[in-house]
Amino acid sequence: MSTTNSSTKVLPFQPSSMSSAQLAAVSFLARYSGATHALYRTQLGRWFAWCTANGLDPLVGIQRAHVELYIRELGDAGLMDSSVNTMMHAVRGYFRFAHIDGIIPADPAVYARLPKVHRDESRWTFGLDRLELIRFLQVAQTITESPRVWWTV
């Protein structure tokens, strides 16, 4: 019979058997849980796969140019600029914390250029600010019509 419960269970975290890239990835992902953890794990997985396909270690020896080539390849693969920026959240965080944790001497992604995302202002939805809402409700209370009329103003 095992006496180990979920609070004392040993994690599958064995730094001595991990590469620097794996250690940095596990350390970075440990900060997150749930959907964010799953998303960042997928994003890092894509970065690791790209590095493997190009004969690169995902962490050691990476230069800003490698990161920018990856960014370009994401765009060439058909991702919209906003999706490329989203895909880079985990990769940039991975390098930032690897640098902070002393695993790498410098962050190669810090100055990597991301595509500009142009927002379509015609799709913006504008609403009332706090004072406009208060005034709207004050006026609505003075109307003697049915409450349904308030929302057609």
C-alpha positions as CSV (number, residue, x, y, z in Angstrom):
1,M,0.0,0.0,0.0
2,S,1.4,3.4,-1.0
3,T,1.4,6.2,1.5
4,T,2.1,8.9,-1.1
5,N,-0.7,11.3,-1.6
6,S,-1.1,13.9,-4.2
7,S,0.5,16.7,-2.1
8,T,3.7,14.7,-1.6
9,K,3.9,13.0,-4.9
10,V,7.4,13.3,-6.5
11,L,7.3,15.4,-9.6
12,P,8.9,14.0,-12.8
13,F,11.4,16.8,-12.6
14,Q,14.9,15.4,-12.9
15,P,17.2,18.3,-13.7
16,S,20.3,16.1,-13.8
17,S,18.9,14.1,-16.8
18,M,17.6,17.1,-18.7
19,S,19.3,19.2,-21.4
20,S,19.6,23.0,-20.7
21,A,16.7,23.5,-23.2
22,Q,14.5,21.1,-21.5
23,L,15.3,22.5,-18.1
24,A,14.6,26.0,-19.2
25,A,11.3,24.9,-20.8
26,V,10.1,23.0,-17.6
27,S,11.2,26.0,-15.5
28,F,9.3,28.4,-17.7
29,L,6.1,26.3,-18.0
30,A,6.0,25.7,-14.2
31,R,4.8,29.3,-13.8
32,Y,1.5,28.5,-15.6
33,S,-1.4,26.2,-15.3
34,G,-4.5,25.2,-17.2
35,A,-5.2,26.6,-20.7
36,T,-2.2,29.0,-20.6
37,H,0.2,26.1,-19.7
38,A,-1.3,24.0,-22.5
39,L,-1.0,26.9,-25.0
40,Y,2.6,27.8,-24.1
41,R,3.6,24.1,-24.1
42,T,2.2,23.9,-27.7
43,Q,4.0,27.1,-28.7
44,L,7.3,25.9,-27.3
45,G,6.8,22.5,-28.9
46,R,6.6,24.2,-32.3
47,W,9.8,26.2,-31.5
48,F,11.6,23.0,-30.5
49,A,10.4,21.2,-33.6
50,W,11.6,24.0,-35.9
51,C,15.0,24.0,-34.2
52,T,15.3,20.3,-34.6
53,A,14.4,20.5,-38.3
54,N,17.0,23.2,-38.7
55,G,19.8,21.4,-36.7
56,L,19.7,23.9,-33.8
57,D,19.6,23.4,-30.1
58,P,16.4,25.2,-29.0
59,L,18.3,27.3,-26.4
60,V,22.1,27.2,-26.5
61,G,23.7,29.1,-29.4
62,I,20.5,30.7,-30.6
63,Q,20.9,34.2,-32.0
64,R,18.4,36.9,-32.7
65,A,18.6,36.0,-36.4
66,H,17.4,32.5,-35.7
67,V,14.4,33.9,-33.8
68,E,13.6,36.3,-36.6
69,L,13.9,33.5,-39.2
70,Y,11.4,31.5,-37.1
71,I,9.1,34.5,-37.0
72,R,9.3,34.8,-40.8
73,E,8.6,31.1,-41.2
74,L,5.5,31.4,-39.1
75,G,4.2,34.1,-41.4
76,D,5.2,32.2,-44.5
77,A,3.2,29.2,-43.1
78,G,0.1,31.3,-43.4
79,L,-0.4,32.7,-39.9
80,M,-1.8,36.2,-39.6
81,D,0.5,38.8,-38.0
82,S,-1.6,38.7,-34.8
83,S,-1.2,34.9,-34.7
84,V,2.5,35.1,-35.2
85,N,2.7,37.6,-32.3
86,T,0.7,35.2,-30.1
87,M,2.9,32.2,-31.1
88,M,5.9,34.1,-29.9
89,H,4.6,34.8,-26.4
90,A,5.9,31.5,-25.0
91,V,9.1,31.6,-27.0
92,R,10.0,35.1,-25.8
93,G,9.1,34.2,-22.2
94,Y,11.2,31.0,-22.5
95,F,14.3,33.0,-23.5
96,R,13.6,35.8,-21.0
97,F,13.4,33.4,-18.0
98,A,16.3,31.2,-19.3
99,H,18.4,34.4,-19.2
100,I,17.0,35.5,-15.8
101,D,17.7,32.0,-14.4
102,G,21.3,32.2,-15.6
103,I,21.0,29.3,-18.1
104,I,22.0,31.6,-21.1
105,P,24.1,34.7,-21.0
106,A,21.7,36.9,-23.1
107,D,18.1,36.8,-24.4
108,P,18.2,36.4,-28.2
109,A,14.5,37.2,-28.5
110,V,14.4,40.5,-26.7
111,Y,15.1,42.6,-29.8
112,A,13.6,40.2,-32.4
113,R,11.2,42.1,-34.6
114,L,7.6,41.0,-34.5
115,P,5.2,41.8,-37.3
116,K,3.1,45.0,-36.9
117,V,-0.5,44.3,-36.1
118,H,-2.9,46.8,-37.6
119,R,-6.2,47.0,-35.9
120,D,-9.3,47.6,-38.0
121,E,-10.9,50.6,-36.3
122,S,-14.1,50.0,-38.3
123,R,-14.6,46.8,-36.2
124,W,-14.2,48.6,-32.8
125,T,-17.3,48.6,-30.6
126,F,-17.7,51.8,-28.6
127,G,-19.6,52.0,-25.4
128,L,-20.5,54.4,-22.7
129,D,-18.0,55.6,-20.2
130,R,-18.9,55.5,-16.5
131,L,-20.4,59.1,-16.4
132,E,-22.3,58.5,-19.7
133,L,-23.8,55.3,-18.2
134,I,-24.9,57.1,-15.0
135,R,-26.5,59.9,-17.0
136,F,-28.2,57.4,-19.2
137,L,-29.7,55.6,-16.2
138,Q,-30.8,58.8,-14.6
139,V,-32.6,59.9,-17.7
140,A,-34.1,56.4,-18.1
141,Q,-35.6,56.6,-14.6
142,T,-37.5,59.8,-15.5
143,I,-39.2,58.2,-18.5
144,T,-42.8,57.1,-17.8
145,E,-43.0,54.8,-20.7
146,S,-42.5,51.0,-20.6
147,P,-38.9,50.0,-19.4
148,R,-38.4,48.4,-22.9
149,V,-38.3,51.9,-24.3
150,W,-35.2,52.8,-22.2
151,W,-33.0,50.6,-24.3
152,T,-34.1,51.9,-27.6
153,V,-32.7,55.4,-27.0
